[in-house]
Amino acid sequence: MTVDAGKENDMAKKNIKMKRAAAVVLMLAALLSGCAGKHVIRCVSGEQFVVSCPRSAKPGETVRIETVLVNDADLYVNPTDDTEIRMVKDGLYEFEMPDHDFEFKITVISNGLA
């Protein structure tokens, strides 16, 4: 084997290693893309009144919060920021997921009194 042939062989081996590394990076990116872009949804107060709510969502997704129905009291679902939460019907609320983690709280006021 000549010196030039040895250098070419070394270059070919390095090229193969680079291609393998690039393939691994692309596979990891593809696997993680399903989780990427999601933000956390967290109830910071009144969690015992939540029946169902996803733990995360992508920005722009419509998210639904289902709560228990209460008698002789008013239940309020409020964001900790300026995100709008809409009441769909008693016990069902929805909002559009913002491009950041989202927190909300639930307040129950008995007989209209604090």
C-alpha positions in Angstrom: 0.0 0.0 0.0 1.4 3.4 -0.9 1.3 6.5 1.3 -1.4 8.1 -0.9 -3.5 4.9 -0.7 -3.1 4.8 3.1 -4.3 8.5 3.4 -7.3 7.7 1.1 -8.2 4.7 3.3 -8.0 6.9 6.5 -10.2 9.6 4.8 -12.7 6.9 3.7 -12.9 5.6 7.3 -13.4 9.2 8.7 -16.1 9.8 6.1 -18.0 6.7 7.1 -17.7 7.7 10.8 -19.1 11.2 10.0 -22.0 9.7 8.0 -22.9 7.4 10.9 -22.7 10.2 13.4 -25.0 12.3 11.2 -27.4 9.4 10.8 -27.6 9.1 14.6 -28.2 12.8 15.1 -31.0 12.7 12.5 -32.6 9.7 14.2 -32.5 11.3 17.6 -34.0 14.5 16.2 -36.8 12.5 14.6 -37.6 10.7 17.8 -37.6 13.9 19.9 -39.6 15.9 17.5 -42.8 14.4 18.9 -42.1 15.9 22.3 -40.6 19.1 21.0 -42.6 22.3 21.1 -44.9 21.2 23.9 -45.4 23.2 27.0 -46.5 22.1 30.5 -50.0 22.7 31.8 -50.3 22.8 35.6 -53.1 23.4 38.1 -51.6 25.4 40.9 -54.6 25.6 43.2 -57.9 23.6 43.4 -56.4 20.5 41.8 -58.9 18.3 43.6 -61.7 19.8 41.4 -60.0 18.7 38.1 -61.5 15.6 36.5 -59.2 15.7 33.4 -56.7 18.0 31.8 -53.7 17.2 29.6 -50.2 17.7 31.2 -48.8 19.4 28.0 -49.8 20.8 24.7 -48.4 22.5 21.6 -48.9 26.2 21.1 -52.1 26.9 19.3 -53.8 23.6 20.4 -57.2 23.9 21.9 -57.0 22.4 25.4 -60.0 21.3 27.5 -60.2 21.2 31.3 -63.0 19.1 32.8 -63.9 19.9 36.4 -66.3 18.4 38.9 -69.8 19.9 39.0 -70.5 21.6 42.4 -73.9 22.3 44.0 -74.7 25.4 46.0 -71.4 27.0 45.0 -69.7 28.7 42.1 -66.6 27.2 40.5 -64.1 29.4 38.6 -61.2 28.4 36.4 -58.7 31.2 36.1 -55.3 31.5 34.4 -52.3 32.9 36.2 -51.5 35.0 33.1 -53.7 36.8 30.5 -54.7 33.7 28.6 -58.4 33.5 28.0 -60.3 30.5 29.4 -63.8 30.0 28.0 -66.5 28.0 29.7 -68.0 25.6 27.2 -70.7 24.3 29.6 -70.8 23.6 33.3 -67.7 21.6 34.2 -66.0 22.1 30.8 -63.5 24.9 30.0 -61.2 25.4 27.1 -58.3 27.7 26.0 -55.8 28.0 23.3 -52.3 26.8 24.4 -49.9 29.8 24.6 -46.3 29.5 23.5 -45.2 29.0 27.1 -45.9 26.8 30.1 -49.5 27.4 31.3 -50.8 27.5 34.9 -54.4 27.9 36.1 -56.2 27.8 39.4 -59.7 26.8 40.5 -61.6 28.7 43.1 -64.9 27.5 44.6 -67.1 30.1 46.3 -69.9 28.6 48.5 -73.3 30.2 48.3 -71.9 33.2 46.5 -69.7 34.1 49.5 -65.9 34.2 49.6 
